[in-house]
Amino acid sequence: MRILLQRVKRAKVHVAGKRISEIGKGYLLFVAVHKDDNPADIDNLANKVSNLRIFADSCGKLNRDIKNNGGEILSVSQFTLYANTKKGNRPGFDDAAAQEKAKECWMRFNELIEKKGITVKTGIFAEHMEVELVNDGPVTIWLDSRT
């Protein structure tokens, strides 16, 4: 599983010109599922995202997690994080999970975070989306279950 996490002041997703999800401060997550991901990979990254301390404390040190900071998560499925561009100019996506597995894993990931008391809003799986965000910091972190 790969996640591109961006700490945001706000983010929203539109599908076919209609806003379907919106959050205030928190994380915008672009989430891709690898073809070999298993439940442990999903659990580990859900725990990592939930406990990552990248909000400033009273001293300005990145020491607070999303729950302590009252943030929300906007989770967007994005298989293109597994693009392989080593050969030619057209990316290959052989490492991305098949659509059925990817959707199931992405939904499980989101549910695990919600069980920790964090609000999770989502894009729509396999839809063309327009994503808007105001990056905060900027703080952008790459998480990968394979590294």
C-alpha positions in Angstrom: 0.0 0.0 0.0 1.2 3.5 -0.8 -0.1 6.7 0.7 0.7 10.2 -0.2 -0.3 12.2 2.9 -0.7 15.9 2.8 -1.5 17.9 5.9 -4.1 20.4 4.8 -6.1 23.4 6.0 -9.0 22.2 3.8 -9.6 19.8 0.9 -12.6 18.8 -1.2 -13.5 16.4 -4.0 -15.8 17.0 -6.9 -17.3 14.4 -9.3 -19.1 15.5 -12.4 -19.1 19.1 -11.1 -20.7 18.2 -7.8 -18.9 18.4 -4.4 -19.1 15.0 -2.8 -16.7 15.4 0.2 -15.0 18.2 2.1 -12.9 18.5 5.2 -11.3 21.3 7.2 -7.9 20.8 8.8 -6.5 17.4 8.6 -5.0 15.0 6.1 -5.7 14.5 2.4 -4.7 10.9 1.6 -4.1 9.5 -1.8 -4.2 5.8 -1.3 -3.0 3.0 -3.7 -3.2 -0.7 -3.0 -0.5 -3.1 -4.1 -1.4 -6.4 -5.8 0.3 -8.3 -2.9 -1.0 -6.3 0.0 -2.4 -8.3 2.9 -4.5 -7.4 6.0 -1.3 -6.7 8.0 -0.2 -4.1 5.5 -3.6 -2.3 5.7 -3.6 -2.5 9.5 0.0 -1.2 9.8 -0.6 1.9 7.6 -4.0 2.6 9.2 -2.2 2.7 12.6 0.7 4.8 11.2 -1.7 7.4 9.7 -3.8 7.5 12.8 -0.8 8.0 15.1 1.5 10.1 12.9 2.5 13.2 14.9 2.8 16.0 12.3 0.7 18.8 13.9 2.5 21.4 16.0 2.3 21.5 19.8 2.4 24.7 21.8 6.1 24.9 21.3 5.9 24.6 17.5 7.3 21.1 17.5 5.6 18.5 15.3 4.3 16.4 18.2 0.5 16.1 17.9 -1.5 13.5 16.0 -4.6 14.1 14.0 -7.0 13.0 16.8 -5.3 15.3 19.3 -5.6 18.1 16.9 -9.3 17.6 16.0 -8.5 17.0 12.3 -10.4 15.0 9.7 -9.2 12.8 6.8 -10.2 12.9 3.2 -9.2 9.6 1.6 -9.0 9.3 -2.2 -8.2 6.0 -3.9 -5.4 6.6 -6.5 -4.0 3.5 -8.2 -1.6 5.7 -10.2 0.7 5.9 -7.2 2.0 2.5 -8.5 2.9 3.9 -11.9 6.1 2.3 -13.3 7.8 4.7 -15.7 11.1 2.8 -16.2 10.4 1.8 -19.8 9.1 4.2 -22.4 6.7 7.2 -21.8 3.5 5.4 -21.0 3.3 4.3 -17.3 2.5 0.7 -16.5 0.4 -0.3 -13.5 1.2 -4.0 -13.1 1.9 -3.5 -9.3 -1.5 -2.0 -8.6 -4.1 -4.3 -7.1 -7.1 -5.4 -9.3 -10.1 -3.1 -8.9 -12.1 -5.4 -6.6 -9.2 -6.1 -4.2 -8.2 -2.4 -4.2 -11.7 -1.2 -3.3 -12.0 -3.8 -0.5 -8.6 -2.9 1.0 -9.2 0.9 0.7 -12.5 0.6 2.4 -11.0 -1.5 5.2 -8.2 1.0 5.6 -10.8 3.8 6.0 -12.9 1.8 8.5 -9.9 1.0 10.6 -9.1 4.7 11.0 -12.7 5.6 11.7 -12.7 3.0 14.5 -10.0 5.1 16.2 -12.5 8.0 16.4 -11.2 10.0 13.5 -13.7 11.3 10.9 -12.9 9.9 7.4 -14.6 11.2 4.3 -13.8 9.8 0.9 -13.8 10.3 -2.8 -15.6 7.8 -5.0 -13.7 4.7 -5.9 -12.8 4.4 -9.6 -14.4 7.8 -10.6 -12.8 10.7 -12.3 -12.4 13.3 -9.5 -11.3 16.8 -9.1 -9.4 17.3 -5.9 -8.8 20.7 -4.3 -6.5 21.3 -1.3 -4.8 24.0 0.6 -1.6 22.3 1.8 -0.5 23.3 5.3 3.2 23.8 5.8 3.5 22.3 3.3 3.8 18.9 5.0 3.7 16.0 2.6 4.7 12.5 3.6 5.1 9.3 1.5 4.1 6.1 3.3 4.8 2.7 1.7 4.1 -0.8 3.2 6.9 -2.2 1.2 9.7 0.0 2.5 
